[in-house]
């Protein structure tokens, strides 16, 4: 079974607004075993809306649409679809009563214009909207289904999950979409591709996508199958084989963030961490504390932009900064050791680098970042060179620091000596 | 002149990827006076791509498409469009040489598959791609224009700005889109609506949109006009009148971020700032240092999650934390004063609150945040109560802190005594 999605609303044809409803709808439809074949975004013009539905119904059996069910004159999805399907619009008194009751509960009387929302095409089934005034509509015509949903995401999501999915489920057939996701840090997109292509090409029934997000590469595996246990087994087998090929570069197969993985390692190992950041300006501390409960392993950190504060807060010798420069492996190590000692944490992280747009030189170009990790036995550093602008360099640096923390525990368990080489993705 | 946008790529029909290229393209097209009438997203199937272009060309004179120009077999925009327009694909040797040279510069030889990218429909004009291998294509057929752009955003943006806009500009006609944007902090969406509706409804030729972003409310004003000076005057007049209605709650009419406005005030007033953050975990420092050159007003800050560190780093008396609680106006003020004194900055900011999901109580619920600002004359605090989850509460708190810095300088100039009341947006 295939579906098309239509999003109605002139605001979706401006530079300000993006259609995110369709991501949710796609995910839920896929889960039911329904693929999305096309998305169309049209403005609030009667003819445009009608034509979009006509074309979609020419091509497929299910059209799911959002928007244009509001009370104002430019909300005309109801009218356009009724015209296309040759249905009359009839005032539905129970819908009208619901809308009036909703306004009464808010202490207001219903504006006359909201009556429009009680106009229902003949033969349509109503989809109740507990979160708003406009009910959704379910129409069947010549074996094809049209579902009209309101545009506000919280109304659309609740209505789709509660009212639409139970109706679609029995129709969707036995073929379902099965899905796995892996996330890696420390490898480039082409390295992931090279290591995994020999494996995933052996599974032609699985659609494998490699996606690059800043500082991480993701693998998405999708299989449509009517043999559910076989599909689950096949994907589990792929995850296992790809896991071997990518080794400790995989940080999750369960959709967790790198912050969450670091949090888990911290808890398991009863470790604590302290941060001393220069070029990342607090981003590493901010990411570490995104995780609820992070106070159990993160007590504090400093952002020492100035050289004075590097010395005052983390005991980096002024002479060291003078002789090696503030952006140097030695200063990164001194930051990590100093903040660790000052806070009394198990681990310390120091970051110093050049985020740009100014401050670069031939020897120390923009994007050069030193990250050091200190424990009770000393410290080590990584020199990294990141591409992109200030924001991207800072993000990459925080990602590399989190990954260094993650690897610290893996290497402690398995004794691997070396850090991954320079990451440029 | 009207355009349609087609985005090609099966990944755009999954729950993972959103089409953001079309926002950029819409903005640039609008700027040239070209409205976007529809957007279509199709997967990597030859027939689907061809049919999408056929329908779009039936409806309008300009089709701008992204994606499907890569080297692999599922990149078939070239083939589909050539077939639709009845053009042969011909190997273009200069394109081939460029691609080979690009690979040589990266120290690799060109994979055979990349030859596909040198296949050009007869009569197409090439749009050079300095950022990637796939050139763009400009085709004209029966008075209609088709522009094919690569999918990667940085390639698409550079190519559109440098190669496409100069060609479109002379065709676009006299009617242009004129645009203004205002951003406010400290007001809810309905407050902005109430204060501005009496004004903007007097300008029926201007499309006014009020958009809520976390911690700020934006007003977008758009007018299509062939009388350019009149349109500019009308929008300037609106901006002025709306500016009076919203007062110091407007922080920019030039598209700047709140961080950038704070940076400007810091520079003008030769002020410096130091931060002591608890619940925001470094987010305020991170946002202050997003601005290039922020080292001139931001020397450093601390993230003191634990009570010990609040005392050790910012001299908050342990008895004060004991008697008032770590989340209290008194501790916020002590954090602000302490970090200001320790760093020797003009201003200090202290933030303490409950970001959740745990730690709330009836007296101090999740979302309660105290923010204090200290200067040489003392300190004052604001009690705020933010809705939403941990991430949203932290963001709102950082936004309120930046806005407090901004207002500090305004109030210093104009003598307004009070802070805005609790912000809940």
Interface residues (C-beta under 8 A of the other chain):
Chain A: X11 X12 X13 X14 X15 X16 X17 X18 X19 X20 X23 X24 X26 X27 X30 X35 X36 X37 X38 X39 X40 X41 X42 X43 X48 X52 X55 X209 X211 X220 X222 X275 X277 X280 X281 X282 X283 X284 X285 X286 X288 X289 X290 X292 X293 X294 X295 X298 X299 X300 X301 X302 X303 X304 X305 X306 X308 X309 X313 X343 X356 X357 X358 X390 X391 X394
Chain B: X11 X12 X13 X14 X15 X16 X17 X18 X19 X20 X23 X24 X26 X27 X30 X35 X36 X37 X38 X39 X40 X41 X42 X43 X48 X52 X55 X209 X211 X220 X222 X275 X277 X280 X281 X282 X283 X284 X285 X286 X288 X289 X290 X292 X293 X294 X295 X298 X299 X300 X301 X302 X303 X304 X305 X306 X308 X309 X313 X343 X356 X357 X358 X390 X391 X394
